[in-house]
Amino acid sequence: MTKLAQRDESLAAFTYELVAPRTLTQRKEQLNLTALAPSAVVATTLYSVISPGTEIAAWVGKPALRPGKIYPRVLGYCNVARVHAFGSQVADLTIGDIILTHQCHRSAFYCEQNDILLTLPSSTTIAAQQRLAASYLYHLGYMALLDGGFRPGYEVAVVGFGALGFTAASLVAAYGGRPLVFSSRAIDESSRAAIPHARFFNKNESHNVTICPALGGVDLVVNTSDAWPDYSLSLQLARRGGIITLLGFPGRGLQPPDFNPLDSQFLYDKALTLRQIAHVTDLPVPAIDARFTLKRNLAHLYSLLDDGRLDPAPLINTRFQQANITAALDLLENRTSAAKSVLLEWAC
């Protein structure tokens, strides 16, 4: 038996689809509510957050990260929605609950209950729903720290200060560290206030900065950039035996560099480790088998957001109605504001 928020037999929905660079269309559909699969959930989107690195790359037509057809494609994976209906075998869920999923920018959708990353009660405040929408951007920064072996006392440098540079540096500070942030852009007051213990440097003047002389460099570099000069800077910042985790994709859409990116002076003499951040298990297994799973990680990160240890203001304070998504993408592409991301409002 299907449980419904109301007696409608179907729900009109649409999905934003990128059919070519800078060309969005709406793919419309009717969601049948009367014959749901036993484990299916139908939800209506409240908020989604633009992930600038991934989405702007697709928006402008950068080379794809994986082989295969590039367009048409959907955008987005930070979606907060309200449960509208669900199938007969769905347990521990109530009509009106707030859910976080990897759904794209779309007005309503089907998903499996197992696809829900985090569930909050229907009474969750609007402010908390908006914070939740940003949680996966923090998860990418979190994985860069986990895969880099981050420990209390580590010296951490973050190269690039877009959305993921911001979330990675915020987490280092939340865990008691003082991240070193390298950016070519002026740092706005909102970002400084959100990470009060960060140390900011102009990456174009980094040759004038002495970094952690007692260690000979930092323990961990989180590189969020595609640019070759930023990759080179990461190699220089890391101490001997240090680790560089890559949230960016060095060289994507660019000409080959004028240096050897795997030069022996770095990977051999400095014994550096390079890691691309690409995977975390989402299997529902006990902590003894895999402690840091996607859903457990997001529950932890939301707790930091909910109690104020993380301040997502630079990610969600710039807001557009979903109908103006093109303007939001243009703003992030052209960097005409200090916004790290944009919160899209769907049901307001």
C-alpha positions in Angstrom: 0.0 0.0 0.0 1.3 3.4 -0.9 1.4 6.2 1.8 0.6 9.6 0.4 0.7 13.2 1.7 -2.5 13.8 -0.2 -4.8 11.9 -2.6 -3.3 13.0 -5.9 -2.7 10.1 -8.3 0.3 11.8 -9.9 2.8 14.6 -9.3 4.1 16.9 -12.0 7.9 17.2 -11.9 10.8 18.6 -14.0 14.5 18.1 -14.1 17.1 20.7 -15.3 19.1 19.1 -18.1 22.3 20.5 -19.6 22.1 19.7 -23.3 25.1 21.7 -24.4 27.5 24.2 -22.8 25.5 27.0 -21.1 22.2 25.5 -22.4 19.7 24.3 -19.8 16.3 22.8 -20.6 13.6 21.3 -18.4 12.7 17.7 -18.8 9.1 17.3 -17.6 7.4 14.1 -16.3 4.5 12.9 -14.2 5.3 10.8 -11.2 2.8 8.1 -10.6 1.9 7.9 -6.9 -0.6 5.1 -7.0 1.6 2.1 -7.9 4.9 2.8 -6.2 7.5 0.0 -5.8 7.5 -1.3 -2.2 10.8 0.4 -1.4 10.3 3.6 -3.4 10.1 7.1 -2.0 8.7 10.2 -3.7 9.9 13.6 -2.5 9.6 17.3 -3.4 12.7 19.4 -3.4 13.0 22.2 -0.9 16.7 23.3 -1.5 19.6 22.3 -3.7 23.1 23.7 -3.6 25.3 24.2 -6.6 28.7 22.4 -6.4 30.8 25.0 -8.4 33.7 22.8 -9.3 31.7 20.0 -10.9 28.8 22.0 -12.2 30.6 25.0 -13.6 33.1 22.7 -15.4 30.1 21.0 -17.1 28.4 24.3 -17.7 31.3 25.7 -19.6 32.1 22.5 -21.4 35.4 21.3 -19.8 36.5 17.8 -20.8 34.5 15.0 -19.0 36.1 13.2 -16.1 35.0 9.8 -17.3 34.8 8.3 -20.8 31.4 8.4 -22.5 28.7 10.8 -23.7 28.9 14.3 -22.2 25.5 15.8 -23.0 22.7 15.7 -22.2 23.5 15.5 -18.5 22.0 16.6 -15.2 23.6 19.0 -12.7 23.9 18.8 -9.0 24.0 16.3 -6.1 23.2 18.3 -3.0 19.4 18.0 -2.6 17.2 18.5 0.4 13.6 17.4 -0.1 10.3 16.7 1.8 8.8 13.2 1.7 5.6 13.2 -0.3 4.8 9.4 -0.6 6.4 6.0 -0.1 5.9 2.4 -0.8 4.6 -0.4 1.5 7.9 -1.7 2.6 9.5 1.6 3.6 10.2 1.7 7.3 11.3 4.5 9.7 10.0 7.3 7.4 7.1 9.6 7.8 5.3 11.8 5.3 6.8 15.3 5.7 10.2 14.1 6.8 13.2 16.1 5.5 15.7 14.0 3.5 19.2 14.6 2.0 20.0 12.8 -1.2 22.3 13.0 -4.2 19.4 13.9 -6.5 20.1 16.6 -9.1 18.4 20.0 -9.5 14.9 18.8 -9.9 11.5 19.6 -8.5 10.4 16.2 -7.4 11.7 12.6 -7.8 11.5 8.9 -7.1 14.3 7.3 -5.1 14.9 4.1 -3.2 14.9 4.4 0.6 18.6 3.2 0.6 19.4 6.3 -1.5 18.5 8.6 1.4 21.7 9.9 3.0 20.2 11.5 6.1 16.7 12.0 7.5 15.4 14.8 9.7 12.0 15.3 11.2 9.3 17.4 9.5 9.7 19.9 12.3 13.3 20.8 11.2 13.6 24.5 10.9 14.2 26.2 7.5 17.6 27.3 8.6 18.6 23.8 9.5 17.3 22.5 6.1 19.5 25.0 4.4 22.5 24.0 6.4 21.8 20.4 5.5 21.8 21.2 1.8 25.5 22.2 2.1 26.6 19.1 4.0 28.0 17.1 1.1 30.3 19.9 0.1 31.8 19.5 3.6 32.0 15.8 3.0 34.3 16.2 0.1 36.7 18.3 2.2 36.3 15.7 5.0 37.4 12.9 2.7 40.4 14.9 1.7 41.4 15.0 5.3 40.6 11.4 6.1 42.4 10.0 3.0 45.3 12.3 3.8 45.7 10.7 7.2 44.8 13.9 9.1 45.6 13.8 12.8 45.5 16.4 15.6 48.6 18.5 15.3 49.0 18.2 11.6 50.0 21.3 9.6 47.5 21.5 6.7 47.7 23.7 3.6 44.7 24.2 1.4 45.4 25.4 -2.2 42.5 27.2 -3.8 39.6 28.8 -1.8 36.4 28.0 -3.7 33.7 25.9 -2.1 35.8 22.9 -1.4 38.8 24.9 -0.2 36.5 26.6 2.2 35.0 23.4 3.5 38.3 21.7 3.9 39.9 24.6 5.8 36.7 25.0 7.9 37.0 21.4 9.0 40.7 21.7 9.9 39.8 24.7 12.1 36.8 22.8 13.6 39.2 20.0 14.7 41.5 22.5 16.4 44.0 23.2 13.6 45.1 26.5 11.9 44.9 25.8 8.2 47.1 27.7 5.8 45.0 28.8 2.8 46.5 29.8 -0.5 44.3 31.8 -2.9 44.8 34.4 -5.6 41.5 36.0 -4.8 40.8 38.5 -2.0 39.3 36.8 1.0 35.9 38.3 1.9 34.9 39.0 5.5 32.3 36.3 5.6 34.9 33.6 4.8 37.3 35.0 7.4 34.6 35.1 10.0 33.6 31.5 9.2 37.2 30.3 9.8 38.7 32.6 12.4 41.9 30.6 12.9 42.9 30.2 9.3 46.0 31.9 7.9 45.6 33.3 4.5 48.3 33.8 1.8 48.4 35.1 -1.7 49.4 32.0 -3.7 51.1 34.2 -6.3 53.5 35.4 -3.6 54.0 32.1 -1.9 57.7 32.1 -2.7 58.1 34.8 -0.1 56.5 32.7 2.7 58.4 30.3 5.0 56.1 27.4 5.7 56.5 25.4 8.9 60.4 25.5 9.0 60.6 23.0 11.8 59.0 20.4 9.6 60.3 21.5 6.2 56.8 22.0 5.0 53.3 20.9 5.8 52.1 17.4 6.6 49.1 17.5 4.3 48.2 19.6 1.3 44.6 19.7 0.0 44.7 20.9 -3.6 41.3 21.9 -4.8 42.5 23.4 -8.1 42.8 22.3 -11.8 45.7 24.7 -12.5 49.2 23.5 -13.1 50.8 26.3 -11.0 48.7 25.3 -8.1 49.7 21.7 -8.4 53.3 22.8 -8.5 52.7 24.9 -5.4 51.3 21.8 -3.6 54.5 19.9 -4.4 56.6 22.7 -2.9 54.4 23.1 0.2 54.5 19.5 1.3 57.2 18.4 3.7 59.4 15.3 3.0 57.1 12.3 3.4 54.1 14.5 3.1 50.7 13.8 1.5 48.8 15.7 -1.2 45.1 15.0 -1.6 43.5 16.1 -4.8 40.0 17.5 -4.9 40.8 19.3 -8.1 41.9 17.7 -11.4 45.3 19.1 -12.3 45.5 19.9 -16.0 41.8 19.5 -16.8 41.1 21.3 -20.0 44.6 22.8 -20.1 47.7 22.5 -22.1 50.5 20.3 -20.8 52.7 22.0 -18.1 56.2 23.3 -18.7 57.5 21.0 -15.9 57.4 17.3 -15.1 54.5 16.8 -12.7 56.0 13.6 -11.5 59.5 14.9 -11.2 61.8 12.7 -9.0 62.8 15.7 -6.9 59.3 15.5 -5.5 57.9 12.0 -5.7 61.2 10.3 -5.1 63.5 12.6 -3.1 60.7 14.1 -1.0 58.8 10.7 -0.9 55.5 12.4 -1.4 52.2 10.6 -1.7 49.5 11.8 -4.1 45.9 10.8 -3.7 42.9 11.6 -5.8 39.7 11.8 -3.6 37.2 9.6 -5.5 35.4 7.1 -3.4 33.8 6.3 0.0 31.7 3.3 0.7 28.0 3.7 1.2 27.4 0.1 2.2 25.2 -0.3 5.3 27.9 -2.2 7.2 28.8 -2.2 11.0 31.4 0.3 12.1 33.9 -2.6 12.8 33.9 -3.3 9.0 34.0 0.2 7.7 33.9 3.0 10.3 33.8 6.0 7.8 30.8 5.3 5.6 29.0 8.0 3.6 25.9 8.1 5.8 27.9 8.0 9.1 30.2 10.8 7.8 27.2 13.0 6.8 25.5 12.5 10.2 28.8 13.6 11.8 29.1 16.7 9.6 25.5 17.7 10.0 26.1 17.6 13.8 28.9 20.1 13.4 26.7 22.3 11.3 23.8 22.0 13.6 25.7 23.0 16.7 27.5 25.9 15.1 31.0 24.4 14.8 30.9 24.9 11.1 29.5 28.1 9.5 28.1 27.5 6.0 27.2 31.1 5.4 29.6 31.6 2.4 28.0 28.6 0.8 24.3 29.3 1.3 23.9 33.0 1.9 23.6 33.8 -1.8 20.2 32.5 -2.8 18.3 32.3 -6.1 14.8 31.0 -6.9 15.3 27.8 -8.9 13.8 29.4 -11.9 16.9 31.7 -12.0 19.4 28.8 -12.0 21.1 30.1 -15.2 21.8 33.4 -13.5 23.3 31.5 -10.5 25.6 29.5 -12.8 26.6 32.7 -14.6 27.5 34.4 -11.3 29.6 31.5 -10.2 31.3 31.2 -13.6 32.2 34.8 -13.8 33.0 35.3 -10.1 31.0 38.5 -9.9 30.5 38.1 -6.1 32.4 36.5 -3.2 29.9 33.7 -3.0 31.4 30.2 -2.7 28.2 28.6 -3.9 24.5 29.3 -4.4 21.5 27.9 -2.6 18.6 27.3 -4.9 15.1 27.7 -3.3 12.4 25.4 -4.8 9.3 25.4 -2.6 9.4 29.0 -1.3 
